[in-house]
Amino acid sequence: MRKKFRQLSLQAKMSSIFVLANLVVFAVTVILLLGINSMSSEIDKVYQGNLRLNEVSDALMAVQDSMTDYLNSKTSDSLEEFYRNEQTYSQLVQDMSDGVTGATFQRMERSIRHLSEEYLDLVSQTIEAKRGRNVEKYRVRYENATQMYEYINTYIYSLNNEQFRSNSENYSRLSAAFRNFEMVSVIALSIVIVVSVSIVVKLTGEIISPLKDLAVTADEVAGGNFDTELLQVQSEDEIGVVTGAFNQMLISIRQYLESLRESMEIRRSLMEKELLMEAHLKDAQLKYLQAQINPHFLFNTLNAGAQLAMMEGADRTYEYVQNVAEFFRYNVKKSNDIVTVREELELVDHYIYILNVRFSGDIHYGKEIEEDLLDSCMPSMILQPIVENSVNHGIREMNGEGKIRLKVYHVDGDTLGISIRDNGIGMNPDTIEKVLGGNYHEEQSGGGSNGIAMGNVIARLKLFTQNEDVMTILSDGKDQGTEVILYLPIKEREKTDV
């Protein structure tokens, strides 16, 4: 038997143990529940006699009240009510005991039944006398019926009290027996559960013991001890299969370690050379960064040139140098800041001015601004790259006068729109799709680009707004111009951003 048990699969072993234990607990529980239900039924029957007498008393009162109501009002509704109550009371009386017996309660029920039949007969005669307008008869019969009603009601009340006292004694006895049975049930069920758990723990311990040994050995191997002893296969179930596979794996690991050590030595040497090359590269990058022009030195130098031009009376040169200095100052200070729409528009103004000086005023620039939106915040360096893109890839490649129109307006209650429209060569749908998807890679022109591509602008807008729908590009086709529309939340910059 023990050998057959070892040959079973792990699932079959565990299932048989738990099914057997649960069947034993279930059988004992069912037996105890049947006993508890039987005693509960006995307790429920204790006060049924009192409930029945209460119904008889209520029905008797309803007959008397409906009779009195009819005698006073003599309406068809009251007469129908009387007949309904009479029928109900008659049915309840017929269910009472009529046998001759020595039991006190049954004798009293028999008396109530016969008195009730006489009372119902007398009540019917009273109703008939009233309907026949025989005043003397219905008054005498009504008084007799009322006296008999009071007598029957008193009799029912006495019987009810006697039954209640007797039932209370029976209820106390049954309750005590029920509590004792509950205690015995709890003790018996506890013993069965303890025995079942003990058996389950013992049998599952024998099943799990090889798995524990496997876990301990696997933990040692995981810690780097590959010289541990091989495990003994004790069963033919899944654990035995895993144990055999683990032994084979351990042997393979031991064989593999030697070749691995050699390859690790080679790899370590290669890594040292790679780290040395990376160090040289970082050193070269550092020297390259140190050789860059200090941007503060650049726009301070431009400011000095502007002052010199002003002192010499070269107003146009002064204005040009001043715009260039402001342009570079904004790039240095605001490249990673949150700015206002007003500041971004000022940067565009400087940029357009510089371009018009360079290209003899070929770019006509107009603005349409809703003033209450100027203090709303937005990421820096957003509008200038878009305008630069319009100039480099739209206006420069066309023949004729270039125009750029910038508009700031309300879209809805909490969103503003910024439109930048040019009259350049336009964009085809494929190019628009690539730009919006961040897949368009333009070659930097020789016109002095600041290096911020449209993909970077779109990515920063999405990060700022936490929204995917931040830009729309519209173009009716070749030589029809292009319009770029940005959508931003309307919110003012916090004071800490200043």
SULVENGI-V893975 format. One record per helix or strand. SS is the DSSP state (alpha for helix, beta for strand). FROM is the first residue (numbers start at 1). TO is the last residue. If there is no record, write none. Layout:
BEGIN
ss->{SS,SS}
from->{FROM,FROM}
to->{TO,TO}
END
This chain:
BEGIN
ss->{alpha,alpha,alpha,alpha,alpha,alpha,alpha,alpha,alpha,beta,alpha,beta,alpha,beta,alpha,beta,beta,alpha,alpha,beta,beta,beta,alpha}
from->{2,10,48,76,104,135,238,295,315,338,341,363,371,376,383,402,415,429,454,471,482,492,495}
to->{7,44,73,94,131,222,290,311,334,340,358,369,373,379,395,412,422,437,465,474,489,492,497}
END
